[in-house]
Amino acid sequence: MFSSDEDNEFELEAEELMMSNFSEGSKLVGGSPTIKPTVSHSVNSKRIASVSFEENTDSENENTVYTYPSKPKMKNTYHIPITVTSTVYVWLLTFFAAIGGFLFGYDTGVISGAMLLLRDKFNLSSFWQELIVSVTIAAAVVSALAGGFLNDWFGRKVVTILASFVFTAGAVVLACSSNVAMLVVGRLILGLSIGFASMTIPVYIAECAPAHLRGRLVTVNTLFITGGQFIASVLDGGFSYIKPDGWKYMLGLAGVPSLIQFCGFFFLPESPRWLMRKGRESEALRILQRLRGTSNVDDELKEIKNTLQLESLNGDGNTMLRILRTPAVRRALIVGCGLQLFQQLTGINTVMYYSATIIKMSGVSDQQTAIWLAAVTAGINFIFTIVGVWLVERIGRKKLVMGSLIGVTGSLILLAVTFQLVALMSPSNVPYHSNTTCSSYRSCDSCVDNSQCGYCYTGSGSSVNGSCLATSSKDTGHSDYGPCENATSLVGHTWAYDYCPTSYSWMAILGLVLYLMFFAPGMGPMPWTINSEIYPIWARSTGNSLSAATNWTANLLVSMTFLTLTETLTKYGTYWLFVGIAILGLMFFGICLPETKGRKLEDIEDLFSQPWNLHWRSSRRRYTSLKSSLSSS
């Protein structure tokens, strides 16, 4: 925000610049020209507006203003700071829409704690654990791709109502599950809903929001995602004490917020930009007036209409082919899909889906403790997403992405080093039977990487002695033979099925906390925020559909292979892989990502008409200040 002194200074200089730059042949009849301020873009991280001149066609006004035969001779358009109105109604709309984000987050967070209970209940192997997690993501890929078509034909509102209905049905199936097959079906149904919502909600909010609040409102959707993850983790902790069926409550309660969204969305409007594209101008005008809290929305409506008319000149045709043939939109699609790809390939959903498992891997022995620590990390994710909501319209999208990814890279390095230390300092294996597979492992770390083995030990700290024993085929809570065979009488012994005793647990927990502190403000919300605003309206549904599908495909790849990677590449090798990918992401965003802060949706396409190598420059070098503009004129 500008201070009042800055406002006065800028307005005086703007008036002088404006009056000194009219062409000599221009004639002013009856008064002063009408100054029309419109939001344009940001200079030095401040919201600004362009000065334009408009003919006053009011026949009752004696001071008629004639348009000038040529544009004012200015080397640089001057910009005046303005305030754009918004209403409580916009925030209410955002709240109900963002419930879709909450459901997305709840599903991501709840499976982390529920998986520990499901694994014990159904004796799940690594494959089945990965399948239960990944079937939701696979379904989301399909529905995200289909969502582009459905959004174009039926609108954002109808698709959101469909998504909330499907989610409610999936939650009911999960709550009633009695076998693994029902779990898989219920998770698949949830995935269809999440795919629809993940690509529809950000677009819907962006198209309804005023330009100066768009980034913040779209980021609220991500705030609800992290809020859903946090609440799911807290419920995981509470229901983990209800055995053996606490997981049913964890998974089934998601149906409550989805039912609220389903009912509430019947009373919310359709996107005015979608209505304009369908030729329903009077309805779009009425909705836009309500969203802006004023009847003076003719200019915004006219700009949307003009943009649609220009786009229609190129013909309708196949949207995907048109995107590929339009250089600016093709570049936008590459950036949008790149944002979603690197968000996932830097490992965020291994942290969210498997946070409790990762904490146990690091040496935390108690199941409930691991679940509650996972809830703490989810809470940190939620809190620091609020930081992102606060920063997005202050420092801009690109700085937030770059700073976030640098911190994420450092956190991944810490996690990799931690697991490497855990492996190096892992207690040795004293063979109990020399003719078994489990007895062949040299240390606890390599022992617990095999899901058929566990470590039975005595002592603590540096004085740990133990043996790698085969896990019971009926219950992973004890071994098949040896001193840890009876789960109820482990006198002097501790059975470690999926972790090793270590003094480095605190480093892994610190790494997770730092990871989420850096990820949450930038790499969490910005891919969704930027994708919701970088495509022209004719490509917006398809562009967001493709970028969301990229997100879910990468999500599927990472979540389906994470446990397998930790067994083949080792835990620390998996995190070093994520570090390398994060460094590639920094290089990509530094070169290709432009700043979209403060731009109108209709103006952002121009940013992608510039060569890639211009986007690495800071906003100060891309936009000149007022005084440098005056001195060069």
C-alpha positions in Angstrom: 0.0 0.0 0.0 1.1 3.6 -0.7 1.2 6.1 2.1 -1.0 9.2 1.9 2.1 11.4 1.1 3.0 9.1 -1.7 -0.5 9.2 -3.0 -0.5 13.0 -3.1 2.9 13.2 -4.8 2.0 10.6 -7.4 -1.4 12.2 -8.2 0.2 15.7 -8.7 2.9 14.3 -11.0 0.4 12.3 -12.9 -1.7 15.3 -13.5 1.3 17.3 -14.8 2.4 14.4 -17.0 -1.0 13.9 -18.4 -1.7 17.6 -19.2 1.8 18.1 -20.7 1.5 15.2 -23.2 -1.6 15.9 -25.2 -1.0 16.3 -28.9 -0.9 19.8 -30.2 -3.9 19.4 -32.5 -6.2 18.2 -29.7 -9.1 20.3 -28.7 -10.8 20.3 -25.3 -14.4 21.5 -25.4 -16.2 22.5 -22.2 -14.0 21.1 -19.5 -11.4 18.5 -18.5 -10.8 15.1 -20.0 -12.3 12.1 -18.1 -9.6 10.1 -16.3 -10.4 6.4 -16.3 -8.1 4.4 -13.8 -7.9 0.7 -14.3 -5.8 -1.9 -12.5 -2.8 -2.7 -14.8 0.2 -4.2 -13.1 2.8 -3.7 -10.3 5.8 -1.5 -10.1 8.2 -2.1 -7.3 5.7 -4.4 -5.7 2.9 -1.7 -5.5 -0.5 -1.9 -7.0 -1.0 0.6 -9.8 -3.4 1.7 -12.4 -3.2 3.0 -15.9 -4.6 6.4 -16.9 -6.9 6.2 -19.9 -9.1 8.8 -21.6 -12.7 8.1 -22.5 -15.4 10.0 -24.4 -18.3 11.1 -22.2 -21.4 10.3 -24.1 -23.9 11.6 -21.6 -26.1 13.9 -23.6 -27.2 15.7 -20.4 -23.7 16.7 -19.5 -22.8 20.1 -20.9 -19.1 19.5 -20.4 -18.8 17.0 -23.2 -15.4 15.4 -23.7 -14.2 14.6 -27.2 -11.8 11.8 -27.8 -8.4 12.8 -29.1 -7.4 11.9 -32.6 -4.2 10.3 -31.5 -2.8 8.7 -28.4 -1.1 11.1 -25.9 2.6 11.3 -26.8 4.0 9.5 -23.7 7.0 7.3 -23.8 5.6 5.5 -20.7 2.1 5.3 -19.6 1.7 6.8 -16.1 0.0 4.9 -13.4 -2.1 6.1 -10.5 -2.7 4.1 -7.3 -6.3 3.1 -6.8 -8.5 1.1 -4.5 -10.8 -1.6 -5.9 -13.9 -2.5 -4.1 -14.7 -6.0 -2.9 -17.6 -7.4 -0.9 -18.2 -9.8 1.9 -20.0 -11.9 -0.7 -16.7 -12.6 -2.5 -15.2 -13.9 0.7 -18.4 -16.0 1.4 -18.2 -17.5 -2.2 -14.5 -18.2 -1.7 -15.2 -20.0 1.7 -17.8 -22.3 0.2 -15.6 -23.0 -2.9 -12.5 -23.6 -0.8 -14.3 -26.5 1.0 -13.3 -28.4 -2.1 -9.7 -27.6 -1.1 -10.4 -28.7 2.5 -11.7 -32.1 1.2 -8.5 -32.5 -0.9 -6.4 -31.7 2.1 -8.4 -33.9 4.5 -8.0 -36.9 2.2 -4.3 -36.3 1.9 -3.8 -35.9 5.7 -6.1 -38.6 7.0 -4.5 -41.5 5.1 -1.2 -40.8 6.8 -2.4 -41.9 10.2 -5.1 -44.2 9.0 -2.6 -46.3 7.1 -0.8 -47.4 10.3 -4.1 -48.8 11.5 -5.1 -50.2 8.2 -1.7 -51.9 7.8 -2.2 -53.7 11.1 -5.9 -54.5 10.5 -5.5 -56.0 7.1 -1.8 -57.0 7.3 -1.0 -54.9 4.2 2.3 -55.2 2.3 4.1 -52.2 0.9 2.3 -52.8 -2.5 -1.2 -52.7 -1.0 -0.3 -49.6 1.1 0.9 -47.8 -2.1 -2.1 -49.0 -4.0 -4.6 -47.7 -1.4 -2.9 -44.3 -1.5 -2.3 -44.2 -5.2 -5.7 -45.4 -6.6 -7.1 -42.0 -5.4 -4.5 -40.2 -7.3 -4.9 -42.3 -10.5 -8.6 -41.5 -10.4 -7.8 -37.8 -9.9 -5.7 -37.8 -13.0 -8.6 -39.1 -15.1 -11.2 -36.7 -13.6 -8.9 -33.7 -13.8 -8.5 -34.3 -17.6 -12.3 -34.8 -18.0 -12.9 -31.7 -15.8 -11.7 -29.3 -18.5 -14.4 -30.5 -20.9 -17.1 -30.6 -18.2 -16.1 -27.0 -17.1 -16.4 -25.7 -20.6 -19.8 -27.2 -21.3 -21.6 -27.2 -17.9 -19.8 -24.5 -16.0 -17.7 -24.2 -12.8 -20.8 -24.4 -10.5 -22.2 -27.6 -11.8 -18.8 -29.4 -11.7 -18.2 -28.3 -8.1 -21.7 -29.6 -7.1 -20.9 -32.9 -8.9 -17.5 -33.1 -7.1 -19.0 -32.7 -3.6 -21.7 -35.3 -4.3 -19.2 -37.9 -5.5 -16.9 -37.2 -2.5 -19.8 -37.7 0.0 -20.6 -41.1 -1.7 -16.9 -42.1 -1.5 -16.7 -41.2 2.2 -19.8 -43.4 2.9 -18.2 -46.4 1.1 -15.0 -46.0 3.1 -16.9 -45.8 6.5 -18.7 -49.0 5.6 -15.6 -50.9 4.3 -15.1 -54.4 5.6 -12.3 -55.6 3.3 -9.4 -54.3 1.2 -11.5 -54.3 -2.0 -14.1 -51.9 -0.5 -11.2 -49.6 0.6 -9.8 -49.5 -2.9 -13.2 -48.7 -4.4 -14.0 -46.0 -1.8 -10.6 -44.4 -2.4 -11.1 -44.5 -6.2 -14.5 -42.7 -5.8 -12.8 -40.0 -3.7 -10.1 -39.6 -6.4 -12.7 -38.8 -9.0 -14.1 -36.0 -6.8 -10.7 -34.6 -5.9 -9.7 -34.4 -9.5 -12.8 -32.4 -10.5 -12.4 -30.0 -7.5 -8.6 -29.5 -7.8 -8.9 -28.0 -11.3 -12.3 -26.3 -10.9 -12.1 -24.4 -7.6 -9.0 -22.2 -8.3 -10.4 -21.2 -11.7 -13.8 -20.4 -10.2 -12.3 -18.2 -7.5 -10.0 -16.5 -9.9 -12.7 -15.6 -12.3 -15.0 -14.2 -9.5 -12.3 -12.3 -7.6 -11.2 -8.6 -8.2 -7.7 -8.3 -9.6 -6.2 -6.9 -6.4 -7.4 -9.8 -4.3 -7.2 -12.6 -6.8 -3.9 -14.1 -5.6 -5.0 -13.9 -2.0 -8.4 -15.5 -2.6 -7.0 -18.3 -4.7 -4.4 -18.9 -2.0 -7.2 -19.3 0.5 -8.1 -22.5 -1.3 -4.6 -23.8 -0.5 -5.1 -22.6 3.1 -8.1 -24.8 3.3 -6.1 -27.7 1.8 -3.5 -27.4 4.6 -6.3 -26.8 7.2 -7.9 -30.0 6.0 -4.6 -31.9 6.4 -4.2 -30.5 9.9 -7.7 -31.4 11.1 -7.4 -34.8 9.6 -4.1 -35.4 11.5 -5.7 -34.3 14.8 -8.6 -36.7 14.2 -6.1 -39.4 13.3 -4.5 -38.9 16.7 -7.8 -39.0 18.5 -9.3 -42.0 16.7 -6.0 -43.9 16.9 -7.0 -45.0 20.4 -10.2 -46.6 19.1 -9.2 -50.0 18.1 -9.7 -51.9 15.8 -12.0 -49.6 13.8 -10.9 -46.1 14.5 -9.9 -45.8 10.9 -13.5 -45.9 9.8 -14.3 -42.7 11.7 -11.1 -41.1 10.2 -12.2 -41.8 6.7 -15.9 -41.5 7.0 -16.1 -38.0 8.6 -15.0 -36.4 5.4 -18.5 -36.8 4.2 -19.7 -34.0 6.5 -17.9 -31.0 4.9 -18.6 -32.3 1.4 -22.3 -32.4 2.2 -22.2 -28.8 3.4 -20.5 -27.7 0.1 -23.1 -29.7 -1.9 -26.0 -27.8 -0.3 -24.3 -24.4 -0.1 -23.3 -24.3 -3.8 -26.9 -24.3 -5.0 -27.1 -20.8 -3.6 -23.8 -19.5 -5.2 -23.5 -17.9 -8.7 -21.8 -19.2 -11.8 -18.5 -17.6 -12.9 -19.4 -14.3 -14.8 -16.6 -14.9 -17.3 -18.0 -18.4 -18.1 -21.4 -16.8 -18.5 -20.1 -14.2 -20.9 -18.4 -16.8 -23.0 -21.8 -18.5 -23.2 -23.5 -15.3 -24.3 -25.4 -14.8 -21.0 -24.4 -11.2 -20.6 -27.3 -9.9 -18.5 -26.8 -12.7 -16.0 -23.0 -12.0 -15.9 -23.7 -8.3 -15.3 -26.0 -9.0 -12.4 -23.5 -11.4 -10.8 -20.5 -9.1 -11.3 -22.4 -6.2 -9.7 -23.1 -8.3 -6.7 -19.5 -9.6 -6.5 -18.1 -6.0 -6.7 -20.7 -4.4 -4.5 -21.4 -1.7 -7.1 -23.4 -1.2 -10.3 -20.5 0.4 -12.0 -19.0 -2.7 -13.6 -19.5 -1.8 -17.2 -15.8 -1.3 -17.9 -14.9 -4.7 -16.5 -17.7 -6.4 -18.4 -16.7 -4.6 -21.6 -13.1 -5.7 -21.2 -14.2 -9.3 -20.8 -16.4 -9.0 -23.8 -13.7 -7.4 -25.9 -11.2 -10.1 -25.0 -13.7 -12.8 -25.9 -14.4 -11.1 -29.3 -10.7 -11.0 -30.1 -10.3 -14.6 -29.1 -13.2 -15.6 -31.3 -11.5 -14.1 -34.4 -9.1 -17.0 -34.3 -11.9 -19.5 -34.5 -13.1 -22.1 -32.1 -11.5 -25.3 -33.5 -9.8 -27.8 -31.2 -8.7 -26.0 -28.0 -5.6 -28.2 -27.5 -4.4 -27.6 -31.1 -5.0 -23.9 -30.7 -3.0 -23.8 -27.5 -0.1 -25.5 -29.2 -0.3 -23.1 -32.1 -0.4 -20.0 -30.0 3.2 -19.3 -28.7 2.2 -17.2 -25.7 -0.4 -19.8 -24.5 2.0 -22.7 -25.2 4.6 -21.0 -23.0 2.0 -20.5 -20.3 1.1 -24.2 -20.4 4.7 -25.2 -20.1 5.2 -23.0 -17.1 1.9 -24.1 -15.5 2.6 -27.8 -15.9 6.2 -27.2 -14.8 5.0 -25.7 -11.6 2.7 -28.6 -10.8 5.4 -31.1 -11.8 8.1 -29.7 -9.5 5.6 -29.3 -6.7 5.1 -33.0 -6.6 8.6 -34.3 -7.6 10.2 -32.4 -4.7 8.4 -34.9 -2.4 5.6 -33.0 -0.7 3.1 -35.8 -0.8 5.6 -38.3 0.5 5.6 -36.1 3.5 1.8 -35.7 3.7 0.8 -39.3 2.8 3.6 -41.0 4.7 4.5 -38.4 7.4 3.7 -40.8 10.3 5.5 -43.6 8.5 8.6 -41.3 7.9 8.6 -40.4 11.6 8.5 -44.1 12.6 11.3 -44.7 10.1 13.4 -42.1 11.9 13.2 -44.1 15.1 10.0 -43.1 17.0 8.7 -46.4 18.4 5.2 -45.6 19.6 2.4 -45.6 17.0 0.3 -42.9 18.7 3.3 -40.7 19.2 4.1 -40.9 15.5 0.6 -40.0 14.5 0.5 -37.0 16.9 3.9 -35.8 15.6 2.5 -36.0 12.1 -0.4 -33.8 13.3 2.1 -31.3 14.5 3.8 -31.2 11.1 0.4 -30.7 9.4 -0.3 -27.9 11.8 2.9 -26.1 10.9 2.0 -26.6 7.2 -1.4 -24.9 7.9 0.2 -22.0 9.9 2.8 -21.2 7.2 0.2 -21.3 4.4 -1.4 -18.3 6.2 2.0 -16.6 5.7 1.7 -17.3 2.0 -1.8 -15.7 1.9 -0.3 -12.6 3.6 2.8 -12.4 1.3 1.3 -13.3 -2.1 0.1 -9.7 -2.9 3.0 -8.1 -1.2 6.1 -9.6 -2.7 4.6 -11.4 -5.7 4.4 -14.9 -7.0 7.9 -15.5 -8.4 9.8 -14.4 -5.3 7.6 -16.5 -3.2 8.2 -19.6 -5.4 11.9 -19.1 -5.6 12.4 -18.4 -1.8 10.2 -21.4 -1.0 12.0 -23.8 -3.2 15.4 -22.7 -1.9 14.3 -23.5 1.6 12.7 -26.8 0.5 16.0 -27.8 -1.1 17.9 -27.2 2.2 15.3 -29.2 4.2 15.6 -32.1 1.8 19.4 -32.1 2.2 18.9 -32.2 6.0 16.5 -35.2 5.7 18.9 -37.0 3.4 21.8 -36.5 5.8 19.7 -37.6 8.7 18.7 -40.9 7.1 22.3 -41.4 6.0 23.4 -41.0 9.6 20.7 -43.4 10.8 21.9 -46.0 8.3 25.6 -45.5 9.2 25.0 -45.7 12.9 22.4 -48.4 12.8 22.8 -51.2 15.4 24.3 -54.4 14.1 22.4 -57.7 13.6 23.3 -60.7 15.8 21.9 -63.6 13.9 19.3 -65.7 15.8 19.0 -68.4 13.2 21.7 -68.5 10.5 19.6 -70.1 7.8 16.9 -67.4 7.4 16.7 -64.4 5.1 16.3 -62.0 7.9 19.5 -63.2 9.7 21.6 -62.4 6.6 21.2 -58.6 7.1 24.2 -56.8 8.6 22.3 -54.1 10.5 18.9 -53.0 11.8 18.5 -50.5 9.0 18.8 -53.1 6.2 16.6 -55.5 8.2 13.6 -53.2 8.6 13.7 -52.3 4.9 12.4 -55.8 4.3 8.7 -55.8 5.2 8.9 -59.5 6.2 11.5 -58.8 8.9 11.7 -56.8 12.1 14.4 -56.0 14.8 14.1 -57.5 18.3 16.4 -55.6 20.6 17.4 -54.8 24.2 19.1 -51.7 25.6 19.0 -48.1 24.4 21.2 -45.3 23.0 24.6 -46.6 21.9 24.3 -49.9 23.8 21.6 -51.7 21.7 21.9 -55.4 21.0 19.4 -57.2 18.8 18.5 -59.7 16.1 16.7 -59.5 12.8 13.7 -61.9 13.0 10.9 -62.9 10.6 7.7 -61.0 11.2 4.6 -63.0 12.2 2.3 -63.6 9.1 -0.7 -62.8 11.2 0.4 -59.8 13.2 3.2 -57.3 12.5 3.3 -56.5 16.2 5.6 -59.4 17.0 8.1 -61.9 15.4 7.4 -65.4 14.2 9.9 -66.8 16.6 12.5 -65.9 19.2 12.3 -63.6 22.2 9.8 -61.2 20.5 7.4 -64.0 19.5 4.8 -63.2 22.1 3.5 -59.6 21.8 2.1 -59.5 25.3 5.3 -60.6 27.1 8.2 -58.8 25.6 10.1 -58.7 28.9 13.3 -56.7 28.4 12.9 -56.7 24.7 11.5 -54.3 22.1 10.0 -55.2 18.8 10.8 -52.7 16.0 8.9 -53.6 12.9 9.4 -50.5 10.7 12.1 -48.5 12.5 15.5 -48.7 14.2 16.5 -47.4 17.6 18.5 -44.2 17.0 19.4 -40.9 18.6 18.9 -39.0 15.3 15.1 -38.9 15.4 15.0 -35.3 16.3 16.9 -34.4 13.1 14.3 -36.1 10.9 11.4 -34.3 12.7 13.3 -31.0 12.4 13.8 -31.7 8.6 10.1 -32.3 8.2 9.1 -29.2 10.1 11.6 -27.0 8.1 10.4 -28.6 4.8 6.8 -27.6 5.5 7.7 -24.2 6.8 9.3 -23.4 3.5 7.0 -25.3 1.3 3.7 -24.0 2.7 3.9 -20.3 1.7 5.2 -20.8 -1.8 5.4 -24.1 -3.5 2.2 -25.2 -1.9 -0.3 -22.6 -3.1 1.5 -20.8 -6.0 1.2 -23.5 -8.6 -2.6 -23.4 -8.2 -2.7 -19.6 -7.9 -0.5 -19.0 -11.0 -2.3 -21.6 -13.1 -5.6 -20.0 -12.3 -4.5 -16.7 -13.9 -2.0 -17.3 -16.7 -4.4 -18.7 -19.5 -6.8 -16.7 -21.6 -10.4 -17.6 -21.0 -10.7 -19.8 -24.1 -7.8 -21.9 -22.8 -8.4 -21.6 -19.1 -10.4 -24.8 -18.5 -8.2 -26.9 -20.7 -4.9 -25.3 -19.3 -6.0 -25.9 -15.7 -7.2 -29.4 -16.6 -3.8 -30.3 -18.1 -1.8 -28.7 -15.3 -3.9 -30.4 -12.6 -3.5 -33.7 -14.5 0.2 -33.2 -14.5 0.1 -32.6 -10.7 -1.9 -35.8 -10.1 0.3 -37.8 -12.5 3.5 -36.7 -10.7 1.7 -37.3 -7.4 0.8 -40.8 -8.5 4.4 -41.5 -9.6 5.9 -40.3 -6.3 3.3 -41.9 -3.9 3.2 -45.2 -5.8 7.0 -45.5 -5.7 8.0 -43.9 -2.4 8.1 -47.0 -0.2 9.6 -49.0 -3.0 12.3 -46.3 -3.5 13.2 -46.3 0.1 13.7 -50.1 -0.1 15.8 -50.0 -3.3 17.6 -46.6 -3.3 17.6 -46.5 0.5 15.8 -43.8 2.5 18.7 -41.3 2.2 19.1 -42.1 -1.5 15.4 -41.3 -2.1 15.8 -37.8 -0.5 19.0 -37.1 -2.4 17.0 -37.8 -5.5 14.5 -35.2 -4.4 17.3 -32.7 -3.8 18.5 -33.0 -7.4 15.0 -32.5 -8.7 14.5 -29.4 -6.5 17.7 -27.8 -8.0 16.4 -28.4 -11.5 13.2 -26.7 -10.5 15.1 -23.6 -9.3 16.8 -23.3 -12.6 13.5 -23.7 -14.5 11.6 -21.1 -12.5 14.4 -18.6 -12.6 14.4 -18.6 -16.4 10.8 -19.2 -17.3 8.5 -17.9 -14.6 7.2 -14.3 -15.0 5.6 -12.2 -12.3 1.8 -12.0 -12.6 1.0 -10.0 -9.4 -1.6 -7.2 -9.9 -2.3 -8.0 -13.6 -5.8 -8.4 -14.9 -6.6 -11.9 -16.2 -7.1 -10.4 -19.6 -3.6 -8.8 -19.6 -1.5 -11.7 -18.4 -1.2 -13.4 -21.8 1.2 -10.5 -22.9 3.7 -11.6 -20.3 4.2 -14.9 -22.1 4.8 -13.2 -25.4 8.2 -12.2 -24.1 11.3 -14.4 -24.6 12.1 -16.8 -21.8 15.3 -15.0 -20.9 13.5 -11.8 -19.8 11.7 -13.4 -16.9 14.8 -14.0 -14.7 15.1 -10.2 -14.3 13.7 -8.6 -11.2 10.5 -6.5 -11.3 12.6 -3.4 -10.8 14.5 -4.0 -14.1 11.3 -4.9 -16.0 9.4 -1.9 -14.9 10.9 1.5 -14.6 10.0 3.9 -11.9 8.1 7.1 -12.4 11.2 9.4 -12.1 13.3 7.4 -14.6 10.3 7.5 -17.0 10.1 11.3 -16.7 13.8 11.8 -17.1 13.9 9.7 -20.3 10.9 11.5 -21.9 
